[in-house]
Amino acid sequence: MLLISCPWCGERDEVEFHYGGESHIAYPDDPEAITDDAWGEFLFVRNNPSGEFRERWLHTHGCRRWFNLLRDTSTHEIVRSYRMGESADQSSGAERESD
């Protein structure tokens, strides 16, 4: 079981959260102008690295806010959590957590 640190509420059990996929995905500037193949790739194709990965999470059973998490997918170690709009490097919640 993971302990996830919400940037607003602090450390909580993973059952309070909902996974939202890869973070920092830019929405197309003009979705009407891209091809169906490009739109399909935007919607469904994501990275699947072994190592550090930036994810979006929702604190469903807490503050109900979205935030980002930097997590190592091979060890499940949570490197840090940070608020939307921040980068992983400038986050204030720079604590390291483990599963």
C-alpha positions in Angstrom: 0.0 0.0 0.0 1.3 3.5 -0.9 1.2 6.5 1.4 0.6 9.5 -0.8 1.4 13.1 0.4 -1.3 15.5 -0.8 0.2 19.0 -1.1 -2.7 20.4 0.8 -3.7 17.6 3.3 -0.4 15.8 4.0 0.3 12.1 4.0 -2.7 9.8 3.4 -3.5 6.2 2.4 -3.7 5.5 -1.3 -7.4 4.5 -1.1 -8.3 8.2 -0.6 -6.9 9.0 -4.1 -7.8 8.4 -7.8 -5.1 8.0 -10.4 -5.5 10.5 -13.3 -2.8 9.3 -15.8 0.3 11.0 -17.1 0.7 14.7 -16.1 2.0 17.6 -18.1 0.3 16.6 -21.3 -0.4 19.7 -23.5 -3.8 20.0 -25.1 -3.6 20.6 -28.8 -3.6 24.3 -29.7 -6.2 23.8 -32.5 -8.0 20.4 -32.0 -10.1 21.1 -35.1 -7.0 21.3 -37.3 -5.3 18.0 -36.4 -5.9 14.7 -38.1 -7.9 11.8 -36.6 -4.7 9.8 -36.2 -3.1 12.7 -34.3 -6.2 13.2 -32.1 -6.2 9.4 -31.3 -2.6 9.5 -30.4 -3.2 12.5 -28.1 -6.1 10.7 -26.3 -4.7 7.2 -26.0 -0.9 7.1 -26.4 1.1 7.7 -23.2 4.6 7.0 -21.9 5.1 3.8 -19.9 8.7 4.2 -18.6 10.5 2.1 -16.1 11.8 4.8 -13.6 10.6 8.2 -12.6 7.2 9.2 -14.1 5.0 12.3 -13.6 1.4 11.4 -12.8 -1.8 13.3 -11.9 -3.8 12.3 -8.9 -7.1 13.4 -7.4 -7.6 13.5 -3.6 -11.1 12.1 -3.9 -11.8 11.4 -0.3 -10.1 14.5 1.0 -9.7 18.0 -0.4 -10.9 16.9 -3.8 -8.0 18.7 -5.5 -5.9 17.5 -8.4 -2.1 17.5 -7.9 1.0 15.9 -9.6 3.2 13.2 -8.3 6.7 12.1 -9.3 6.9 8.4 -8.8 9.4 5.7 -9.7 7.4 3.0 -11.5 9.9 0.2 -10.9 10.1 0.6 -7.1 6.8 2.6 -6.5 8.9 5.1 -4.5 7.2 8.5 -4.4 9.8 11.1 -5.0 7.6 14.1 -4.4 4.1 15.6 -4.8 3.4 19.1 -6.1 0.5 21.3 -6.9 -0.9 21.8 -10.4 1.0 24.7 -12.1 4.3 23.8 -10.5 7.0 21.8 -12.1 8.5 18.8 -10.4 11.7 20.8 -9.8 10.1 23.8 -8.1 7.7 22.0 -5.8 7.5 22.9 -2.2 6.7 19.3 -1.1 10.1 17.9 -1.8 10.0 15.1 0.7 10.9 11.6 -0.3 8.4 8.8 0.5 8.5 5.1 0.0 5.8 2.4 -0.2 
